């Protein structure tokens, strides 16, 4: 269960994304600002320390959906400066370090667990009140457990982005095909599927 707060972030996540996304090869060519949030879901960190959120965004001049998982930390992640979007002041939690989740072992663990065990994205509770997310995600696997990633992953940025960590290869889509067709790179693999009220679409896969 993801415990959330009614809080202000300065700068906001979208403000940070408007600065960071134009530097990505899979988002290049879009003028900044212009990034809009479409939907989001969260995974739990069992330790209750790191926020793990996946944003689905698009540029207001295009309908293409982009997949941007983020992690939120109360202190810097050692050796992960290249994945840092920036810091933001949270009105309840204080300074938060916001990372491209591809470089965060907590995200790798959460994603692998969801895909391999068939787990769902987290329920969301704000100040004791359950909130229905505008996007749900679930893995296709049936395993009883999944590996835990401790070391910082190795990341090959691109579309898809390939994450190698703890004996796992995780592949995440950056541009999303919402038609429901399974991408060639995901064929035959357990995967994470999401839906926003329509046909489920592929966001990520895992290979052991």
Secondary structure as GFF3:
##gff-version 3
##sequence-region A 1 208
A	DSSP	beta_strand	2	4	.	.	.	ID=ss1
A	DSSP	beta_strand	9	10	.	.	.	ID=ss2
A	DSSP	alpha_helix	13	20	.	.	.	ID=ss3
A	DSSP	three_ten_helix	21	23	.	.	.	ID=ss4
A	DSSP	beta_strand	35	43	.	.	.	ID=ss5
A	DSSP	beta_strand	51	59	.	.	.	ID=ss6
A	DSSP	beta_strand	65	73	.	.	.	ID=ss7
A	DSSP	three_ten_helix	81	83	.	.	.	ID=ss8
A	DSSP	beta_strand	84	90	.	.	.	ID=ss9
A	DSSP	beta_strand	94	100	.	.	.	ID=ss10
A	DSSP	three_ten_helix	101	103	.	.	.	ID=ss11
A	DSSP	alpha_helix	105	117	.	.	.	ID=ss12
A	DSSP	beta_strand	124	126	.	.	.	ID=ss13
A	DSSP	beta_strand	129	131	.	.	.	ID=ss14
A	DSSP	beta_strand	136	139	.	.	.	ID=ss15
A	DSSP	beta_strand	154	156	.	.	.	ID=ss16
A	DSSP	beta_strand	161	165	.	.	.	ID=ss17
A	DSSP	beta_strand	168	172	.	.	.	ID=ss18
A	DSSP	beta_strand	175	176	.	.	.	ID=ss19
A	DSSP	three_ten_helix	184	186	.	.	.	ID=ss20
A	DSSP	beta_strand	190	195	.	.	.	ID=ss21
A	DSSP	beta_strand	201	207	.	.	.	ID=ss22
###
